[in-house]
Amino acid sequence: MSTLVDTFARPLHDLRISVTDRCNFRCTYCMPKEVFGKQYQFLPQEQLLSFDEIEQLTRAFVALGVRKVRLTGGEPLMRKDLESLIARLAAVPGVQDIALTTNGSFPLERVHSLKAAGLKRMTVSLDALDDETFKRMNDVDFPVERVLEWIAESARAGFAPVKVNMVVKRGVNEHAILPMARYFRQHGHILRLIEYMDVGHSNGWRMDDVLTARQMVDIIQAELPLEPLEANYRGEVAERYRYADGSGEIGIIASVSQPFCGDCSRARISADGRLFTCLFAVGGADLRGLLRRGADNAALQAAIAAVWQKRTDRYSELRSANTAALPKVEMSYIGG
């Protein structure tokens, strides 16, 4: 079939699937304890997409042009037997790449079972190298060293370079940018600095808390000169730089100060099977209902195409105080 595009001629190439809304961290910018406390009601098991349903949806998306799949959460490794899902998706004709975003807090043997299942790329979230800052941000007293061990084991298993996502919040962890850059440059991994974003409505986001991409680059440039790199492909999220001495690469994800809506090719499936066409969406299309009513691949493709062809999302380009206050879906529900 011809390439599926939205109203701005953006193709559908990337699919991000949230396999659970649960997480074992309570990061203050994503799942703060004040909201996601012990009494918080997560989705019951029967409301989550089954692995059969995820595979069926993936086949439909691939038929429409998707080539890359990323598994997210919540924390995806909290979903039981995730390796079996990865193996199933890796066997879908047309899937060229399967990636995972994790907090790296699990037993190291999982790294190897994920690789054996067919996972191609590993992205790990880490917001500081010093325990005091990192523990304050993850809010469950989890130490940095355990995450660094996961990253090192991932490299040994063949995932090098590992991408390391660092959410930067002004007044909280900007002091950690240079130590993170030094460390991951030395170890051959790709640090990606992410502007603090107004995803959901529980993290108390304010524009004053955003350290911009330009400011992040300036912090690094003061010690480690950078040179801009071309994007690897249209729609790449991170603005890429290399160290001028040739010792590695760094990425900046600047949704707030330098929106990249114009080339966005990503669709997102929430843990309960709703299709979202933007990270900052306020609502999604119910694909789980279609699946459970017996929809075949053709019907799923038609439903997905109908949503994508009407897509007008460009939230980050239009962001204002008014849009930032909208009751958007939470990051833990839709994935990053």
C-alpha positions as a printed Julia matrix, in Angstrom:
336×3 Matrix{Float64}:
   0.0     0.0    0.0
   1.05    3.64  -0.38
   2.82    5.37   2.51
   0.43    6.33   5.31
   0.79   10.0    6.24
  -1.03   12.45   8.51
  -2.35   15.93   7.69
   1.21   17.32   7.77
   2.55   14.52   5.53
   4.32   12.83   8.46
   4.66    9.07   7.91
   4.03    6.37  10.5
   7.37    4.63  11.13
   7.78    4.13  14.88
   5.58    2.36  17.42
   6.0     2.73  21.17
   4.12    0.2   23.26
   3.57    0.67  26.99
   3.3    -2.85  28.45
   2.44   -1.75  32.01
   1.53    1.39  33.93
   3.42    0.17  37.02
   6.92    1.18  38.07
   9.15    0.39  41.03
  10.53    3.97  41.06
   8.65    7.12  42.04
  10.59    9.67  40.02
   9.46   13.12  41.0
   9.06   14.28  37.37
   6.99   11.25  36.33
   5.28    9.33  39.16
   5.51   11.46  42.31
   4.56    9.7   45.53
   1.98   12.35  46.37
  -0.08   11.04  43.44
   1.17    7.48  42.94
   1.15    6.43  46.58
   0.28    3.12  48.19
  -3.43    3.68  47.6
  -3.06    4.43  43.88
  -5.12    2.1   41.71
  -3.09    0.78  38.81
  -4.71   -1.0   35.88
  -5.93   -4.5   36.75
  -4.4    -7.34  34.73
  -7.51   -7.88  32.61
  -7.36   -4.31  31.33
  -3.8    -4.67  30.06
  -3.24   -5.79  26.5
  -2.3    -9.46  26.37
   0.81  -10.52  24.47
  -1.45  -11.98  21.76
  -3.15   -8.6   21.42
   0.16   -6.71  21.34
   1.46   -9.01  18.62
  -1.72   -8.61  16.58
  -1.55   -4.82  16.86
   2.12   -4.83  15.92
   1.37   -6.81  12.76
  -1.27   -4.25  11.81
   1.08   -1.32  12.4
   3.86   -2.99  10.42
   1.5    -3.39   7.49
   1.02    0.39   7.61
   4.73    1.22   7.59
   6.09    0.76  11.12
   9.61   -0.65  11.21
  10.76    0.19  14.73
   9.15   -0.92  17.99
  10.06    0.36  21.46
   8.71   -1.23  24.65
   8.07    1.19  27.49
   6.01    1.54  30.65
   5.81    2.38  33.5
   8.79    0.13  33.89
   8.45   -2.56  31.19
  10.5    -5.15  33.05
   7.77   -5.29  35.68
   5.61   -7.05  33.06
   5.97  -10.78  33.64
   7.69  -12.81  30.89
   8.54   -9.75  28.81
  11.18  -11.78  26.99
   8.48  -13.97  25.45
   6.79  -10.87  24.03
  10.08   -9.63  22.6
  10.66  -12.99  20.91
   7.22  -12.85  19.35
   7.64   -9.31  18.08
  11.13  -10.06  16.75
   9.55  -12.79  14.61
   7.02  -10.41  12.99
   8.06   -9.89   9.34
   8.93   -6.24   8.78
  10.04   -5.43  12.35
  13.61   -4.24  11.9
  14.35   -2.97  15.39
  13.11   -3.65  18.93
  14.27   -1.36  21.73
  13.56   -1.15  25.44
  13.57    1.76  27.88
  14.25    0.67  31.46
  15.47    2.05  34.78
  18.04   -0.74  34.98
  17.07   -1.87  38.48
  16.66   -5.59  37.81
  18.92   -8.66  38.21
  21.74   -8.59  35.66
  20.8   -11.95  34.18
  17.77  -10.23  32.65
  20.14   -8.35  30.33
  21.16  -11.63  28.73
  17.66  -13.09  28.52
  16.49   -9.91  26.79
  19.33  -10.16  24.28
  18.59  -13.83  23.63
  14.92  -13.01  23.05
  15.77  -10.62  20.23
  16.06   -7.19  21.82
  18.26   -4.97  19.62
  18.81   -1.79  21.66
  18.89   -0.84  25.34
  18.04    2.61  26.71
  18.54    3.21  30.43
  17.19    6.09  32.5
  19.65    7.68  34.93
  19.41   11.28  36.17
  22.66   11.75  38.13
  25.89    9.99  39.09
  25.8    10.98  42.75
  23.58    8.93  45.03
  22.17   11.9   46.91
  20.7    13.49  43.79
  19.64   10.25  42.11
  17.93    8.89  45.22
  16.12   12.17  45.71
  14.84   11.96  42.15
  13.89    8.26  42.05
  12.44    8.63  45.58
  12.82    4.94  46.47
  16.42    5.1   47.75
  17.8     3.19  44.74
  21.6     3.54  44.33
  23.42    4.71  41.21
  25.88    1.83  41.29
  23.18   -0.74  40.53
  22.14    1.14  37.4
  25.77    1.52  36.28
  26.19   -2.25  36.68
  23.16   -2.8   34.43
  24.62   -0.47  31.79
  28.01   -2.2   31.93
  26.39   -5.64  31.68
  24.32   -4.42  28.73
  27.5    -3.44  26.94
  29.07   -6.82  27.66
  25.97   -8.53  26.28
  26.28   -6.7   22.98
  24.01   -3.68  23.41
  26.85   -1.13  23.19
  26.52    1.71  22.86
  23.81    2.0   25.49
  21.72    5.17  25.35
  21.39    6.81  28.77
  18.43    9.15  29.25
  18.88   11.97  31.77
  15.91   14.22  32.55
  17.28   17.59  33.61
  15.32   19.79  35.99
  16.64   23.23  36.88
  17.66   23.52  40.51
  17.64   19.73  40.96
  20.29   18.01  38.85
  21.9    20.38  36.35
  25.1    20.07  38.4
  25.18   16.4   37.32
  25.36   17.13  33.57
  29.15   17.39  33.3
  29.91   14.37  35.51
  27.44   12.33  33.44
  28.97   13.55  30.18
  32.49   12.73  31.37
  31.55    9.26  32.6
  29.61    8.04  29.58
  32.05    9.59  27.12
  34.79    7.58  28.84
  32.73    4.38  28.73
  31.57    4.73  25.13
  27.84    5.22  25.7
  25.5     7.93  24.41
  24.17   10.33  27.02
  20.88   11.98  26.05
  19.89   15.07  27.99
  16.12   15.59  28.11
  14.41   18.88  28.86
  11.93   18.6   31.75
   8.56   18.22  30.02
   4.93   18.89  30.88
   3.75   15.3   30.36
   0.62   14.5   32.35
  -0.6    16.8   35.09
   0.87   15.36  38.3
   4.5    16.53  38.2
   3.88   20.22  38.9
   5.63   21.3   35.69
   6.6    24.96  35.32
   8.53   26.6   32.5
  10.87   28.08  35.13
  12.05   24.53  35.94
  13.23   23.89  32.37
  16.94   24.01  31.64
  16.98   24.5   27.87
  18.96   22.54  25.31
  21.12   25.58  24.6
  21.97   25.91  28.28
  22.82   22.2   28.52
  25.1    22.4   25.5
  26.83   25.47  26.95
  27.52   23.61  30.2
  29.23   20.78  28.34
  30.99   23.03  25.81
  32.74   24.85  28.63
  34.85   21.74  29.21
  34.2    19.33  26.35
  33.85   21.06  22.95
  31.01   19.73  20.8
  30.27   19.67  17.08
  26.77   19.18  15.61
  25.97   15.96  13.75
  23.39   15.24  11.08
  20.31   13.27  12.12
  20.49    9.52  11.49
  17.02    9.61   9.92
  14.02   11.87   9.46
  12.06   12.14  12.68
  14.96   11.39  15.03
  14.08   12.83  18.43
  17.53   13.79  19.68
  19.65   16.6   18.28
  23.04   14.92  17.91
  26.51   16.23  18.75
  29.94   14.63  18.78
  32.84   15.51  21.0
  35.32   17.54  18.97
  38.16   15.17  19.89
  36.24   12.27  18.33
  35.64   10.51  21.64
  31.91    9.92  21.35
  28.42   11.29  20.89
  25.78   13.07  22.95
  22.11   13.82  22.26
  19.75   16.59  23.38
  15.98   16.06  23.43
  14.51   19.55  23.43
  10.75   19.17  23.22
  10.18   22.43  25.08
  12.68   24.89  23.59
  13.24   23.33  20.13
  10.1    21.38  19.16
  10.49   18.57  16.65
   6.82   18.03  15.85
   7.4    18.65  12.14
   9.05   15.27  11.6
   7.34   13.19  14.32
   6.62    9.69  13.02
   5.7     8.01  16.33
   2.5     6.36  17.45
   2.01    5.22  21.03
  -0.08    2.4   22.48
  -0.98    2.71  26.16
  -0.92   -0.25  28.5
  -4.69   -0.68  28.1
  -4.63   -0.5   24.32
  -5.4     3.09  23.39
  -3.69    4.68  20.4
  -2.13    8.09  21.06
  -0.64   10.16  18.28
   1.26   12.55  20.56
   3.15   12.24  23.85
   1.13   15.22  25.12
  -2.29   13.93  24.06
  -5.4    14.3   26.19
  -7.15   11.25  24.73
  -6.63    8.15  22.6
  -8.5     5.76  20.29
  -9.61    2.46  21.81
  -7.92   -0.39  19.91
  -8.32   -2.92  22.73
 -12.09   -2.77  22.29
 -11.72   -3.55  18.59
  -9.41   -6.47  19.35
 -11.76   -7.95  21.93
 -14.7    -7.66  19.57
 -12.82   -9.88  17.14
 -11.41   -7.34  14.68
  -9.14   -8.89  12.06
  -5.94   -7.39  10.71
  -7.72   -5.48   7.94
 -10.14   -3.9   10.41
  -7.31   -2.92  12.73
  -5.35   -1.39   9.87
  -8.38    0.61   8.78
  -8.95    1.93  12.31
  -5.29    2.89  12.76
  -5.14    4.54   9.33
  -8.28    6.54  10.04
  -6.72    7.97  13.2
  -3.32    8.69  11.66
  -4.68   10.31   8.52
  -6.57   12.85  10.67
  -3.56   13.52  12.91
  -2.89   17.22  13.46
  -0.74   17.04  16.61
   2.0    19.61  17.09
   1.68   20.28  20.8
   5.27   21.33  21.43
   5.13   23.94  18.67
   1.97   25.4   20.18
   2.89   25.02  23.88
   1.78   27.88  26.14
   0.71   28.38  29.73
  -2.81   27.36  28.67
  -1.83   24.17  26.84
   0.57   23.16  29.63
  -2.39   23.14  32.03
  -4.42   20.66  29.94
  -5.23   17.32  31.66
  -2.84   15.26  29.51
  -2.27   11.53  29.84
   0.43   10.52  32.35
   3.88    9.38  31.18
   3.55    6.17  33.2
   0.43    5.26  31.2
   1.61    6.14  27.71
   5.37    5.61  27.93
   8.1     8.02  26.87
